[in-house]
Amino acid sequence: MAGFFGLFDYSKPGPGVQKNAPQKKSFIVFLEIFTRKFWKLITVNLLFVLFSLPVLTVGLANSGLSYITRNFAREKHAFVGGDFVDTIKKNWKQGLIVGILNLIISIILIFDIYFFFTSSKGIMGSIMLAVILSVALIFTFMKYYMYFMLVTFKLSIKQIYKNSLIFAFAGLWRNLLLLFIFGLCYALAAFVLYLSFLVGTIFITLMYILVFPAFRMLLIQFTVFPLIKKHMIDPYYKDHPDEDKEAKRALNIYDQEDEDDDGERVFEDTLPDEDDEPKTTFPRQYSEDEMKRLRRKQRRSRSDDEDDDGTI
């Protein structure tokens, strides 16, 4: 596909990347990934909406969406339909349980916030409301990490929630940045809804069906990966340098030196050594001077043959 009116066309060869080129800013890299994968993000977003329609299967849909967007964020290839379904098949137990648990916790938190906001009075009511809001905020941060770990590591559900709680505090500034960006998106949706309820409803529905869940998950995967790499992936490979190299390739963090040592040789130098005979079937090509010497040698040879009559 050549893109839309020439836009998003990455089939043409580019100028390449210089070896010593300056590193791009993170938000520039994210925008490049988002525009390059835009149409595939729409496809995976439609799959997410379809698989999450029963509500209880939202965890399965998030697992598939997390795997595809994780690969996109790490600039690795993914077959949108096939890998989405395969990820759900592979992680369906944990994905289903995590999705249902998150749904139950979210309903409880929303009910508590509504109850203390509308019914609480006095200092204790305000304290309880602040506590519930803090718990809801921490739980929101935890969800940024859950599905990445679910589709990337072999962890129990208890370990997934425990690590997510740790990252909710360890990655506080990243989490606040994500919350701010998503808050702007929700504020924009509320503003459009305020201007016109009908237009706002259509706008929000289209954005949800077409792109927002995929955009949200892609941004989460792109933002939280450096922290997970620092605290989970790097320590593991420091203690186990020769294990799970395929997993490093899948996350696009495989070292070039290891790649050269471990990779299969595709090209091999077949030129002979200096002491070896040249292995070729082509006739030797003589220079002009060599041809002159050969002709003189042939003439002398014929002259000697004529003088030699075979007598003693």
C-alpha positions, 0 to 999 in steps of 0.5 A: 500500500502506498499510503493515503495520498502519498502519506505514510508511504515507507516502501521507498528506500530512504537515505539510511542512518549514519553510524554516528548520527545523533540519537533522536528524542523519545517523543520523535521516535514514538511519533515515527513509530505511530505514523509508520504503524498507523494503519496496523494500529487501526487493525489491531484496535478493531480486533481489541474492540471485537474481543473485548465486547463480552466485557469479561474477556477484556483481559484477553483483548488487552493481552493480544493488544499488549503483545502487538504494541510491545513489538511495535514499540520495540520496532519489531515485526508482528503479524497483527491478526495471527500474533494477536490470536496466538498471544490470547491462546498462549496466555488465556488463563492469566489474561482472563483472570487478570482482566476479571480481577481488574474489572472487579477492583475498578468497580469497587473503587468507582463505587467507593469514590462515588459513595465518599464523594456524595455521602461523606461529611467532615474530616474523616469523610475527606480523609477516606475519600483521599485514601480511596483516590490514592488507591485508585491512582496507584492501581491505575499506575499498576495497570500500565505494567501488568500486561507487558509482564504478562506477555513477556515474562513467565510470572505468576499472577501474584508476582505480576501484581507485586511487581506492578505495585513496585513499578507504580512507585519506582516509575512515578514520573513516567506514570504521572506523564502517562496520566497527564497525556491521557488526562488531556485526551479525556479532557478533549473528549469531554470538551467536544461532548460539552460543545455538542452531545451528538457530535461528541458521542460520535467522535468518542465512539469513532476514536475508541473503535478505531485508534485510542486503545491501541494508541494508549497501549503503544504509548504505555509500552514505549514509556515503561519499557526502559524501566522494566529493562533496567530493573528486570531484564538487565539484572537477569542477563547479567546473571545469565548472559548466555540464556534466552538469547531469542527473548533478547532478539524478540525485544530488540535488545540483542547485543551486536557482538553476541549476534556476530558470535552466535549468528549463522554465517551466511557469506563465506570467503571462498578466495584461495590463500596465497599458497593455494592454486586458484580454483577456477575454470576460466582460461588464463588471460595473458598480457600483451608482453606475455603474448609476444614472448610466447610467439617468439618461443613458438618460432624458435621451437619450429626452427629447432624442429626443422633442423632436427631430422632425426639423424645422429 
